[in-house]
Amino acid sequence: MQFLILGLLLQGPLSGYELRKHFTAGISLFYSASLGSIQRALGQLEAQGWVARQESFVSGRRRHDYSITASGREAWRDWMLAPITGSDAEQTALAKVYLLGSLTPGDRARSIDQLRSRAEGDLGRLVALQAEIDMTDAPPQLRETARFRLATLDYGIRAHELMLRWLDELEFS
């Protein structure tokens, strides 16, 4: 979430409530966040020196706006260009694509290459697993169970093939 927030702050200072509106308006399609989790992330970002908080008063109410610092910009760019690790690859890939427009064209191509590399690697592992499975040896009483389990493997393969086509369209459109 921290890097999504940093990416949003690249467009200018925002309050926690405004950040929550951005999450609700689009990011929540692939990443949900409560106001409390956004505020915790802002506190962590501030402690790291990646955002600065400015206090103001609007209509007599205190308001905290957050802006990204130079080190925050550098950390965000590093994250955008880094390979995806961990098990939440699809969510991370979608977050990076959501923020691609804030990168320079050269960095954008590098980021898409990283996304493609992860998707290709994951697809290769899924296809290899599919090739290893031989349903003819499955006992008859387990074939129906195995059929639906294999359907999830098929879904994973198709999802990764779609991701790769989608990334090609993004890069070459």
Number of C-alpha atoms within 10 A of each C-alpha: 15 16 21 18 24 24 25 20 21 17 11 11 18 21 19 21 15 13 22 22 14 15 22 15 10 12 17 13 11 14 15 13 15 11 15 11 15 19 17 14 17 23 15 14 21 18 11 12 14 22 25 19 17 13 11 12 9 8 7 7 7 9 16 15 19 24 22 26 18 12 13 23 18 13 14 21 18 12 14 27 19 13 17 19 9 7 8 9 16 17 13 21 23 17 19 22 17 16 18 19 11 14 16 10 12 8 15 20 17 16 24 22 17 18 26 21 15 20 24 16 11 16 20 14 13 17 14 11 11 14 9 9 11 8 13 8 8 12 10 10 8 10 14 12 10 13 11 11 11 15 11 11 15 14 11 16 20 13 15 21 14 13 20 20 12 12 17 14 10 13 12 7 6
